[in-house]
């Protein structure tokens, strides 16, 4: 199955994981709505919706850059409707937009908690709500959340309860909407990286350049997302997937190609359940 002619609405697609998923689809000849807030260049963040759209077009796809704030209900609905009108329908929604702050409750400003909740949990639910009526008309419709398996352990929450609540909230949307939309043939799945991914969030918020070198490239998530989108929606839904384990189940064996620096030991991401073993070593490549 190919994504040629399919239409994707991807939140947070101006850079990082969202853009990488967009480019992977574009190489098949897909249509991509680049739904993100960055319309003007940012001093610390590379890329805008317009530069991402140019890359998508160069890769072989068609792009629709849209300024979208996933907290704004009217903005979200209008952007999704415009995408469906522009390309004659909607096949795939990717809820990638996310806000992060790794602080305990005592050190978290409530405005920041509200932001994380509004973008992560509420934004995901709202985009899914307004995309569903369009997706129901598609041949093989998918909703994908970039969110973790529901491994409800204290260790994942104690260090940064506000962020964990907001991120696991996205996964609760997967759990509920997979059941709600199953009869309509719309697949709803979650995808999460085993290791940290080389994105602006890792560099600017979590670990700087050193953690970038101990991360995998966003391409691993794009490849995994592609495998999800080309799976039968009526059969493949309600799954909480770890990128490398899922790719291994689809025949991938070379995971070293995704490393930023093969000489570095890979850093585990948050929220990865212990009972899902890695299909390949995370140690430095010798």
C-alpha positions in Angstrom: 0.0 0.0 0.0 1.2 3.5 -0.8 0.3 7.0 0.5 0.1 8.4 -3.0 -2.8 10.8 -3.2 -3.6 10.4 0.5 -4.1 13.5 2.6 -2.5 14.0 6.1 -3.2 16.7 8.6 -0.2 16.8 10.9 0.0 19.1 14.0 3.4 20.5 14.9 4.7 19.6 11.4 7.0 22.6 10.9 10.0 20.7 12.4 11.2 17.6 14.1 9.1 14.4 14.2 6.0 16.0 12.6 8.0 17.2 9.6 9.8 13.9 9.2 6.5 12.0 9.1 5.3 14.6 6.5 8.4 14.1 4.3 8.1 10.3 4.4 4.5 10.6 3.2 5.4 13.2 0.6 7.9 10.8 -1.0 4.9 8.7 -2.0 3.1 11.7 -3.4 0.9 12.5 -0.4 -0.9 15.7 0.4 0.1 17.3 3.7 -1.5 20.0 5.8 1.4 21.5 7.8 -0.6 22.6 10.9 1.6 24.5 13.3 2.1 27.9 15.0 5.4 29.0 13.5 4.8 31.3 10.6 7.8 33.5 11.2 11.4 32.3 11.9 12.2 31.6 15.5 15.6 32.5 17.0 16.0 29.1 18.7 13.9 26.9 16.5 14.6 26.1 12.9 11.8 26.0 10.3 8.4 27.5 9.7 5.2 26.1 8.2 6.3 27.6 4.9 9.8 26.1 4.9 8.4 22.8 5.8 5.9 23.1 3.0 8.7 23.8 0.5 10.5 20.6 1.7 7.4 18.6 1.3 6.8 19.8 -2.2 10.5 19.2 -3.1 10.1 15.6 -1.8 7.2 15.0 -4.2 4.1 15.8 -2.2 1.6 18.6 -2.1 1.6 20.9 0.9 -0.9 23.3 2.6 0.8 25.4 5.2 -1.7 26.4 7.9 -1.2 28.6 11.0 -2.9 26.4 13.7 -3.1 26.8 17.4 -4.5 23.5 18.7 -5.9 25.3 21.7 -8.3 27.3 19.5 -11.4 25.4 18.6 -12.6 27.5 15.7 -9.1 27.6 14.3 -8.7 23.8 14.5 -12.1 23.1 12.9 -11.6 25.6 10.1 -8.1 24.2 9.3 -9.3 20.6 9.1 -12.3 21.6 7.0 -10.0 23.6 4.7 -7.7 20.7 4.3 -10.5 18.3 3.3 -11.8 20.9 0.9 -8.4 21.6 -0.7 -7.5 18.0 -1.3 -10.9 16.4 -1.6 -11.0 14.6 1.7 -8.9 13.6 4.7 -7.2 10.2 5.3 -4.8 10.6 8.2 -4.6 12.8 11.3 -1.3 12.9 13.2 -1.5 14.5 16.7 2.1 15.4 17.1 1.9 18.9 18.7 3.0 18.8 22.3 4.3 21.0 25.1 6.8 19.9 27.8 8.1 21.1 31.1 9.9 18.6 33.3 9.2 20.0 36.8 7.5 18.5 39.9 4.1 19.9 41.0 5.7 22.3 43.5 7.8 24.0 40.8 5.1 24.1 38.1 3.3 27.3 37.4 -0.4 26.5 36.8 -0.3 28.5 33.6 2.3 26.1 32.3 0.3 23.1 33.4 -2.8 24.6 31.6 -0.7 25.0 28.4 0.5 21.4 28.5 -3.0 20.1 29.1 -4.5 22.3 26.4 -2.0 21.4 23.8 -1.3 17.7 24.6 -4.6 16.2 25.9 -7.3 18.7 24.9 -5.7 19.6 21.6 -5.4 15.9 20.7 -9.0 15.2 21.6 -10.2 18.3 19.7 -8.3 17.6 16.5 -9.6 14.0 16.6 -13.2 15.2 17.2 -13.2 17.5 14.1 -11.3 15.2 11.9 -13.5 12.1 12.5 -16.4 13.1 10.2 -13.9 13.6 7.3 -12.0 10.4 8.1 -15.2 8.4 8.1 -15.4 9.0 4.4 -11.9 7.8 3.7 -10.9 4.3 2.4 -8.3 3.6 5.1 -8.5 6.3 7.8 -6.0 6.6 10.6 -5.5 8.8 13.7 -2.1 8.6 15.3 -1.0 10.1 18.6 2.7 10.5 19.5 2.1 9.4 23.0 3.2 6.6 25.4 1.8 3.2 26.3 -0.5 3.4 29.4 2.1 2.1 31.8 0.6 3.6 35.0 3.5 3.4 37.4 4.5 5.9 40.1 8.0 6.3 38.7 6.7 7.9 35.5 4.7 10.5 37.4 6.6 11.4 40.5 9.4 13.4 38.8 7.1 15.6 36.7 3.4 14.8 37.4 2.0 17.8 35.4 3.8 16.7 32.2 3.0 13.0 32.7 -0.7 13.8 33.2 -0.8 15.8 30.0 1.1 13.2 28.0 -0.7 10.2 29.3 -3.9 12.1 28.6 -3.1 11.8 24.9 -2.9 8.1 25.3 -6.3 8.0 27.1 -7.8 9.6 24.1 -6.3 6.7 22.0 -7.9 4.2 24.4 -11.3 5.8 24.3 -11.5 6.8 20.7 -10.2 3.5 19.3 -13.3 2.0 20.8 -15.6 4.9 19.8 -14.5 5.0 16.2 -14.0 1.2 15.6 -17.4 0.7 14.0 -16.7 3.6 11.6 -13.5 1.8 10.5 -11.2 4.6 11.8 -8.0 3.3 13.3 -6.7 5.1 16.4 -3.1 4.2 17.6 -0.3 5.5 19.7 3.4 5.6 18.8 6.3 6.3 21.2 10.1 6.2 20.8 12.2 3.9 22.9 15.1 6.4 23.0 15.2 10.1 23.0 14.8 11.6 19.5 17.1 14.4 18.1 14.6 17.3 18.2 14.6 20.9 19.3 12.9 19.9 22.6 15.7 17.5 23.4 18.4 20.1 22.6 16.8 23.2 24.1 14.8 21.8 27.1 16.1 18.5 28.2 19.8 17.7 27.5 21.5 19.9 25.0 23.9 18.8 22.3 25.2 15.9 24.3 21.8 14.2 24.5 21.3 14.8 20.8 24.3 12.6 20.2 22.8 9.9 22.4 19.5 10.0 20.5 18.0 8.5 17.4 16.9 10.5 14.4 13.3 11.3 13.8 13.3 9.0 10.8 12.7 6.0 13.0 9.3 7.4 14.0 8.5 8.4 10.4 9.2 4.9 9.2 7.1 3.4 12.0 4.2 5.8 11.3 4.3 4.9 7.6 3.9 1.2 8.6 0.9 2.2 10.7 -0.7 4.3 7.9 -0.3 1.5 5.3 -2.0 -1.1 7.7 -5.7 -1.9 7.3 -7.5 0.5 9.6 -10.3 -1.9 10.4 -7.9 -4.5 11.7 -5.1 -2.4 13.2 -6.4 -0.1 15.9 -6.1 0.5 19.6 -2.4 -0.3 19.7 0.3 1.4 21.9 3.5 0.9 19.9 7.2 1.4 20.7 9.0 2.4 17.5 11.8 -0.1 17.3 9.7 -3.1 18.6 7.0 -2.3 16.0 9.4 -1.9 13.2 11.1 -5.2 14.2 7.7 -6.9 13.9 7.6 -5.5 10.3 10.9 -7.0 9.4 13.3 -4.2 10.2 16.6 -5.4 11.7 19.1 -2.5 11.2 18.5 0.1 13.9 22.0 1.5 13.9 21.1 3.6 10.8 18.9 5.7 13.0 21.6 6.7 15.5 22.9 10.3 15.5 26.3 9.1 16.8 27.0 5.3 16.7 29.8 5.7 19.2 27.4 6.8 21.9 25.1 4.7 24.1 21.5 5.5 23.4 19.4 7.3 26.1 16.1 5.7 27.0 13.0 7.9 26.7 10.5 8.4 29.4 7.5 6.1 29.8 8.9 3.0 28.0 7.5 -0.1 29.8 10.1 -2.6 31.1 8.2 -5.5 29.7 8.7 -4.4 26.1 12.4 -5.4 25.4 14.5 -3.6 22.8 15.0 -5.6 19.6 18.6 -4.3 19.2 21.3 -3.2 21.6 21.4 0.4 22.7 25.1 0.2 23.5 27.7 2.0 21.4 28.4 0.4 18.0 31.8 -1.3 18.0 
